[in-house]
């Protein structure tokens, strides 16, 4: 895992962003060793989505699905925070 983080140090600011910012962004990692939409790989690398190089040609629909899924997941939570006056 340490070697992986050395290779993708540029992700550190996005991953360590404040939670209110992190909820509104999707962090995507693209690489030859990734299986597109593999949630365990994404979790292991603290990103929202991983995409294999072979699927880069399908980037638009994959990102669209990831965006919709993120909105479905965080939408009710953000609405509750707004209703409670927290954001």
N, C-alpha and C positions, 0 to 999 in steps of 0.2 A: 504494500500500500504506500509506503514512503516513497518508493521509486516512482510510482504513478503520480503522486503529488508534486514531485520535482518536475515531472514532464508537463504538468498542466497548472503550473503556478499562476498563470494568467486568470484562472477561474477563482482564485482566492477572494478577490474583492466582491465578486458576484455572490459567492457562497456565504461570505461573512457579512453581507449587507444587512441593514436593520430589517426586522421582521415585517414591518409595514411595507417596505420596498420589495422585499423578497416575495411577498404574496402577490405582487403585481407583475412579476417577471417570470419568464420561463428560461431556465438555463439548460442549454443543449450541448451535449458532447458528441462529436462525430469522430469515428475511428474505424480502422480496418478490423479490429478485434471485437467490435460491439455487434450485438444482435439488436436490430431496431425494435424499439418499444420494450426492451427487457427491463422490467421494473427493478429486479434485483441488481443488475449492473448499474442502473441509475442511482439506486439507493446507496450502493457501495461507493460511488463517486460523488455523492451529495449533489446530484443534479436532478432535474425534472425529467429529462428525456435523453436517451442515447440513440444514436442512429449509426448503422453500419454503412460503410462506404458504398456498398452495392445499392443501397436504398437512397442515396443522395439524389438520384434522378426523380424520386417521389417525395422530395423534400416538402413541397407545398401541402399536399394532403396530410402528410405525417404531422407537420407543424399545426395545421388547422385542427386536427383531432386532438393534439396535445393542448392547444389553447382552449378548446371547448371543454375538455376534461378538467383543466385547471379552473375554469370559470364555474363549472358545476360543483367542483370540490370546495373552492374557497368562497364562492358567491354567497351562500347562506351564512357563512361565518363572518364575512365582511359586513353583510347586512345587519347581523346581530350586533357587531361592534358599533356600527353607525347608530343603530337604535338605542344602544346603551350610552351613546355619547363618548365613546372611547376613541373614535377617529373622526 
